[in-house]
Amino acid sequence: MGIQDELARVEFKNREYLVKHISYDREMAFYQAIKNGDMDEMHRLFRPLNVEGMGKLSNNPLRNLKYHLIITVAMITRYIIEAGLEAESAYNLSDIYIRKIDVCNDEEGVHDIHKELCEAYVKRMQAQKKHRLYSKPVSQCIDYIYDHLHEQITLEELADTAGVSSSYISKLFHNEVNVTIAQYIQQKRVDAAKNLLIFTDYSISDIANYLQFSTESYFISVFGKLCGLTPKKFRELHFRSKLPQYNEEK
């Protein structure tokens, strides 16, 4: 059966059984709420994936939910990139959630991931709005830091990136972000370390080395100061905690 014949058959069947897809306007309003970082509006428009009108992409109910959620992630990712979120950050977050969807083996888990990722994207966009309030030199420094967390970052490099003097960018950054450049870099490296501890098998030593901490013990000290527990304890509490063990679907 050709695609045109299959399309005609599906349209006839949907009309016969009064099957309709979700309103395009409501769907676009939902994505727009995420793009705007509007948590209340996102919650108002949020609908579970198994509501009438989602469409049937697979005869397997679990796989059908997974397909729809992956499409949702892809759509949201493009909306937030359009709104100004760093593409690499958006795609990395997308990859993380698609992997979580892939290994999920129950419908309730898929629904939990759906709600979690929508809220996570809204929070990212809220943070992005705050980012936009920064001056151009500070925004350029923040972008540079994000792209070079795994490399040594010097004040001189940041100053060159922003096109200003080292003393000027140091003072401007502290005034706008309320922390020093060194403190900001340290916090972002710890944030990156959290994701590596949760989603990878890399050793604590490897993570410390990758994120340019001078020694493993220094990394442990900084992590403990900012998170209130050691990297080892953090991993024990969170390592793939929201990722069900993968079972091959029969």
Salt bridges, closest charged atoms under 4 A:
GLU6 OE2 - ARG9 NH2 2.87
GLU41 OE2 - ARG44 NH2 2.80
GLU82 OE2 - LYS35 NZ 2.43
GLU116 OE2 - LYS100 NZ 2.86
GLU116 OE1 - LYS242 NZ 3.92
GLU119 OE2 - HIS43 NE2 2.93
GLU119 OE2 - LYS115 NZ 2.71
ASP143 OD1 - HIS131 NE2 3.98
GLU151 OE2 - HIS150 NE2 3.47
ASP191 OD2 - LYS188 NZ 4.00
ASP201 OD2 - ARG240 NH2 3.74
GLU249 OE1 - ARG63 NH2 2.76
GLU249 OE2 - LYS66 NZ 3.15
